[in-house]
């Protein structure tokens, strides 16, 4: 505990997160963190002021100073101070009238006294009770029509001081007390007539906030942002219809389960938290709470949502949702399809994010990220979403289908509304249970080619690509030209097949003997003879690998590689390299 004796003077202090109160001119400050609180420069200390003096300083002092200046300055002096803009003399018109209107404190309805060192009805707690009562009565006489009052970042610490001010303002509806450090609320206080309360950056716990809210019997709107709240530990009064809990430390929607008891809640904003799941524990798959159908608007933007599972559960947790904002979440930086389905690493576009989000909610959702959803928007989004589900199912086996469909709860509903997508699986199971490529799938029409460019000294550069069988030789050469940076017609493509051809051998001076003239005991490739089977001159091996050159042609290469399984080895020979072989 650090105590500052300020002698009824206001001395600013620095602290990352503090709570404090003022008592008999002594401000006690309790730090919530390990960081030491340092006093700032007190050379510019300003005295505390009462609420009515702050009101006059904010709205009437400029008008009074203007009147005094106009009375003491002659017209000639006033003309010498004319305002010039781009060399042209301009004249102020209407500013005096505005100052005069603001100076009529009796007519003010919106009063902003934030940051004006207001400590209460009086500037000090040591003044007599009679003076306190007289000054409090003058507040209501000075500005009786106030409907909105902002006392944020003041020196208020006691709720009784706030009540003394508000009790004199019979028309007050909106009260802002952001950035103040309050003690516990007194038991005998009731704030009547106020329907909107702001308690941002007060560092109050949720139990303290709830205890304060119960002192406002007519409250319908509460803002408690930036209070380091991680969980809602108790319910609020049933009168609340608008609740804002932005920039706190809430990580799951289940931490808000106590708010599900509010029967009149219409709007909930939990923007800027760290929400990444619906349930606090990973073992809970189905939420055991549900917000009332009256909740129609939800703001989940700028959280930490990374999975579509969270969005799939939102219609269950918020059944009456009609307006949703969910931008700026890491989920929308991912590709539209899982990595197991698509190799594309580019994040989804804004339109894709909009459609994939919209399609996971029923037709009751009418506004998404401030955009009104038209019937055409919905049909386009749902059909696009259904097509992606079809692609995901096509890329997996039938055994994995239940797991995939569990991540798309609207699949059956969308299939009834639109045509069920055609599932063409690339991998199927044959009669023996082995997984094979479906002959009618897209994968079956791709040829996996391994291109190898010899660089000399037994070194080479390799590139592996899956190429449609409908490509011709010209298209393949254009691809190879880009892969290796070669001239379009400066190389040849040699297909190294898995077939072996017999070669001739020489026997002394008797000439040439063919392989089929020898006995069956002659060594063959792969029989353990130790012979080199990668090719060579006739006098070094008995078999050589068959090589086929891909000549320039418009014929589909798929006809050439029919029945080939695995990689097709293609050697890229530059014309200069081929001439030296």
N, C-alpha and C positions, 0 to 999 in steps of 0.2 A: 504494500500500500504506500503510495506517494501522496503527501499532503502539501498543497500550495496555499499559503495564506495570502489572499489578494486584497484584503482590506476594502471590500466593496468595489474593487476595481477589476476591470476585465483584462486578463493577461493571456494571450493565446499560447497554446502548448501543442507540441507535436507528439503523435502517438498512432501506431498503425491500427489499434483497436482497443478502445478504452471505454470504461464506464465511470461515471462520476456524479457528484451532487454537490450542492452549495448549501452550507449551513453556517449562519452567523459570520458571513464574510470569509469562510474557509472552504476552499474547493478541494475535495478529496477525489483522487483519481486512482482507479484500480486497473492495471494493465492486464489484458487478456493474452498477451504473448510474452516471449522471453526478451523481446527487444526493450532496451532501456528508453524511457520517455525523457526527452530532452526539452528543456524550456527554451522557447524562442526569445528573440530579442525583445526586451520589454521597454525599449526606448520610445515606442509608439503606443504605449498602453492608453486605451480610451476608457472612460468611465461607463459603468452600466447605466442604462436609461430605462424609464418605465415605458409601457406600451403606448400611452397617449403621446408622449414626447417623440417616440420613434415615428409615430404616424405623422406628426407635424413636420418632423425633420425630412421625411420622405416626400411628402406631397405639398406642403405649404411653404417650406423655407425658400424654395426657388422663386416662388411668386412674390413673397415678401421682399426678398433681396432685389428682385426686378423692379418692384415699386419704388424702393429706396433709391436705386440707381437712376431710374427715370426722373425722380424728383430732384436729384442733385446734378444731373448732367444736362447741359443746355442742348438745344436743338442743333446748334452748329457743331458741337462735339459729336453728337450722334451721327450727323451726316459724314463726318470725317472717318467714321468707323464703318462705312458702308461695306457690304460683302461683295466681293468680286469673284466671278466664276468665268474662266476663259476670257478675261479682259472685259467682261460685261458686268455692270453693277446690278445686283439683284436686291430685292427687298423682302424681309421677313413679313409674312402675312399670316395671322392666325395663331402664332405661338403664344402670344400674350393671352389670347382667349382660352387656349388649352390650359395654360398655367392657372388661369382664373377658375376654370371649371374644376381642375384637380384640387385647387385650394378650397373648394367648397366641400369640406369633409363630410358634411351632413348628407351629401348626395352619393358618396362613394359606395360602391357595391362589391368591388373586388379590390382587396388591400393586400399588398405584398410587402412584408416587413422582414424578409429573410436576410440574415446576416447583419442585423442592426443592433445586436447586443441586448435584446430585450430580455429582462430577467423576471418580469412579472408586472403586476399593477404598479408597484413602486420600484424605485431603483435600489432599495435596500430593505432587508428584512428587519432592520432595527428601528424603523419608523413606527409611530404610534398606530394603533388599530383604527383610531378615528380617521386619521389621514388615509389609511388604506380604504376604508369604506367610502369616503368622499371621492377619492380618485377613481375607484371602481365605478361609481355612479356616473362620473363624468365621461367615462368611456362610452357608455350607452347614449349619452346626450350628444357627444361629439360626432359620432358616426353610427347612427341607429339603423342604417339600411344595409350594412355589410352582410353579404351572403357567402363570400369566400375570403378566408383569412390564411395567410402564409406566414408562419413563425419559424420557418426552417433555419437551422444553423444559428440558433440564438443561444442564450444562456439559461434557458428554462431547464429546471431539474425536478420541480415538484408539480404533480398533477393538480394540486390545489391552485397554484398560480395560473395554470391554463384554464381551470374551471372559473376562476374569478373573472377572467377576461371574457370567456365565451358566455358566461351567464348573463352578461349585460347586452349581448348581441342577440336579440330575439329572432332575427331573420337568418342567422348563420346556418349554412347547410354544408359547407365544405371547409375542412380544417387540415392544414399541412403542418406537420411537426418533424420534418425530416432532419436528420443529423443532430438531434438533441440527445442528451444523456439523462434518462429519467430514473428516479427512484421508483419503488413499488407504489402502485396506485392506492390511494386512501379508500377506505371502505364506504364512506358516506358520500361519495361523489357520483352524480349522474349527469351526463351530458345530453340534454334533451334537444331535439330538433336537428341535430347533425346527422346527415345521411352518408357523407363521404369522408374517410379518414386516411391520411397518408403518414406512414411510420417507416419511411425508408432510412437506411443507414443509422438506425438507432441502437443496433447491436443488442436488442432485446431478445430473450429466448421466446420460443413459441408459447410456452405456458404464460409468460408475462404478457405477450401480445393478446392472448385469448382473455386473460383477466381484464385487460384494458378495454377490449372490444365489448365485453359484457356491460361496461359502464355507459355504452352508447345504445340505448334501447331501440332507436330508429335507424341504426346504421345498415346501409345496403351495399356499400362499396368500401373495400379495404385494400390498401396497397402496403405490402410489407417486404419490399425488395431490398436486396443487398444487406441482409442481416445475418449472413453465415448460417442460415437454417439448413439442416440436413434431413429433418423428418418432422412431420406434423404429428404431435403427440397427444392432442386432444381436439375435440370438435369446437366449432364456432357457433354463435347464435344462428337460429334458422332464418333470420331476416336477410342474411348476406346473399346478394345476387351477382356481384362482380368481385372477383378476388385476383389480385396480382402478386405473384411471388417470384419475380424475375431476379436473376443474378444472385441466387443463393447457392447452396451446395447439395441440392437434392439429386440423387443418382438413379432413382427408380420411381415409377409411377405408384407402386404399392406403398411408398412412403407417404402418399397423400390419402390413404384409405379412410382416414377420419373425416375428410371433406366430403366423402360420398354420402354422408348423412344430411347434408344441406339440401332441404327439399326445394328451395327456390334458386339455387345456383344456376346462372345463365352463362357466365363467361369466366374462364380460368386461363390465366397467363403464367406459364412456367418457363418463360424464355430465358436463355442464357444460363441455365443450370448445367449439370453434368449428366443428364439422364441418358442412359444407354440400355435400359431394360424395363420391362413391365413389373416383374417380380424381383424382390430383393434376393431371394435364394434361387440358384439355378435349378434346383429339384422341382420347384413349383412351375408346372407347365401351363396350368389353367388359372387365371385370376379368380380369387375368391371374393371379389368386391366389384361393385358396379355403381357408377355415378347415375344420378336421376336423369330421366329423359328431358328435364328442363335445361340441362347443360347443353347448349347448342354451339358455343364458340370455344375453341381451344387453340392456344399458341404454344407450339413446341419448337420454335425456331432456335437456332444457335445452341443446340445441345450436342450430345456425343452419340447419337444414334448411328449404329453401323450395320444393323441387320434389318431385313424386311420382316423378320418375325415380330418386331415391335409394332410395325404398322398393321400387320395381320390381326393383332390382338386389340387394337384401338377400337374397332367397331363394337367389340364385346364389352369393353370397359366403359365406352362412351356411346351408348345406343342412340342418343338423340342428337348426335353431332351433325351440324349443318355447315359450319364454317371452321376451316382448319388452316393453320399456318405452320409450315414445317421446313422452311428453307434453312440453308447454311448448316446442314448436318453432314458428317463424314460419309454417310451412306451414299450421297449423291455424287461423290467423287469416284465411285467404283464403276466398273463396266456393267452394262445392263444384264449380261448373262454371267453365270459363274465361270471361273477359270477352267473348270473341267469340261465345259461345253464349248467355249469360244476362247481362242488364243488372243483375241483383241484385248489390248491393255488400255485403250483410251477410255476415259471416264464417260459416263452417259451425258448426253446433251441436256439442255434445259427442257426441251420438248419431251425427251424420253423420260426424264425425271418426273415431269408433270403427269404424263400418261401412266407411268407405272405406279405412281402414288394414287392417282384418281381411281384406277381400276381396282384397287384393293378395298374400296369403300362402296357401300350401297348407294342407290340413287338418292337417298336422303341428303347426301353431301352436295351442297349447291355452290359453295365458294371455297376455292383452294388457293392459298397464297394471294389473296385479294383479287383473284380472277373468278368471274362468274362462269360456272360450268354450263355450257349449252348441251342440248341433246346430241349434237354432232360431235362435240368434244368427248362426251362419254362413250359413244359408240366407237369412235376411232381408238380411244384409249383401251377399251375392253377387248377389241379385236386384236390390237397390237400385243396386249398382254397375253391373250390366248395363243397367239402365234409363237411367242417366246416360250410358253409352257410346252407347246408342241416340239420346239427345237430341243428343249431340255430333256424331254422324254425320249426323243429320237436318239439322243447321245448316250442314253443309259440302257441297261438291260431291263427286262420285264420284272426281274426280282427286285430291282430298285424303285419300281414305279410307285408303290405305296408310300415310300419315304419321300419321294419328290412331291407327290400330290398333297402330302401333309403340310408342306410349306406353301401351298396355294389353296386356301380354304374356299375360294370362290370358283374353283375350276368347274364343278358340276353345275353351278348356277349359270356360268357363262356358256357352257356347252348347250344348255337348254335355250339360251337366248340367241346364240349364234351357231354356226356349223362347227362341229367338233373337229379339231385339227387332225390332219393326217399324220400318223406316227409311223415313220420309216426308220427303224432302228438300224444303226450301222453295225451293232454287235448283237447277235442272237445266239441261242443255244440250239445245238443240233440234237439228234436222237440220243446221242451218248452223253449229253450234258455239257459238252465242250463248247466254249464260246467262239463263234466264227463271225466273220463279216458278212452281213446280209448282202446277197448279190445285187439287190435292187437299190441299195443305199447309195448315198453320195460318196461315202468312203470307198465303196467298191469301184467307183469310177475315177479314183485318183491313183496316180502312179508315183511312188516314192523314188526319187532319183537322187543318187549321190554323185555329184560332179567333182572330179579330181583334176586339178591343174598341176602337172609336174613343173617344178621350179629348178630342177637340176640338183646334183649332189644328193640324190635320194630324198629330196624334200618335195613336198607337194602341199597345195592349198585345197581344202575341201569345203563344199557347200551342199547341204541337203535340203531339197524342196519337194513338196507334194504338188504334182502337176496334173491337171485334168487330162484324161485320156483323149479328149477332143482336140487337144493342141496338135498343131502340125510342127514339122521340123523348123520352119521359119520362126514360129513363136518361141520355141524352145531356145533357138540360137539367140534370139533377142533377149531372152531372160538371162542366158549365160553371159552375154555381152555386158549386161548391167551388173551381174554378180562379180565378175572378175575384171571389169574395165577393159575388155578386149574389143578390137574392131569387129564390126558385125560379120565380115567375111574373111577374117584373118585367123580362123581356127577351124578344126574339124572335131566332130563328136564321135567317139569310138565306144560302142557298147561292148563291155567285157562280159560275155555270157558265162553261164555255168557249164557249158558243154565243152567237151574235149575232142580234138581231132587227132588221128594218128599222123605221124610225120615220117619221112624217109630216113634210112640210115645207110651208111656206106660200109661195105665189107671188103677190105683190101682192094684188089684190082678186078674183082669179079663184077663190079658194078653196084647197082642199087637193089636192095631187097625190101619189099613192102612188109609192113607189120603183120599182115594176115598170112604171110608165108611161114611165119614161125609157129612154134608149138604153143599150146595153151598155157604152158608154164611160164611164159614171159611175164615179167612184172607189169602191173598196171598201176595207174595213179591211185593213190590212197590205199594200197595194199601193203604198205610197210616196207617198200623197197628202198626208201630213202632217196628216191629220185626227185629232182625239182619239178614241181607240177605247175609252176606259174608261167610256163612258156620258155622259149629259148631257141637256140639254133638246133637243127636236126641231129647234130652229133652230141648234144648235151642232154636231151630228153627224148622220150618216145612219144609223148603226147603234148599238145600245145592247146591253150585255151582259145576257143573260137572267139573272134572279134568281128563285129559288124559295124560298119560306118553308117551313121545316120545321114544319108544324102538329102540334099534339099528337095523337099516335096511338100505338097499340100495335103497329103494323106494323114489321117489321124494316127498318132503314135500308139493309141490304144489297141489298134489292130496288130501292131508289131509286138507288143508286150502282153498279149493274151496268155493267161495262165501263170504269169510271173508272180511270185510271192516274195515279199520282203523288198529290200532295196535293189534298184537297178543301177549297176555301176557304170558310170559314163566317164571316160577319160577325155579331157579337153586337151587337144594337141594344137598348139599354134603352128602355123605353116612353117615357120623357121625351125621349130623343134622337130616337126615331123620329117623335114628334109634331112636332118642329121641322123635319123634312126636307120 
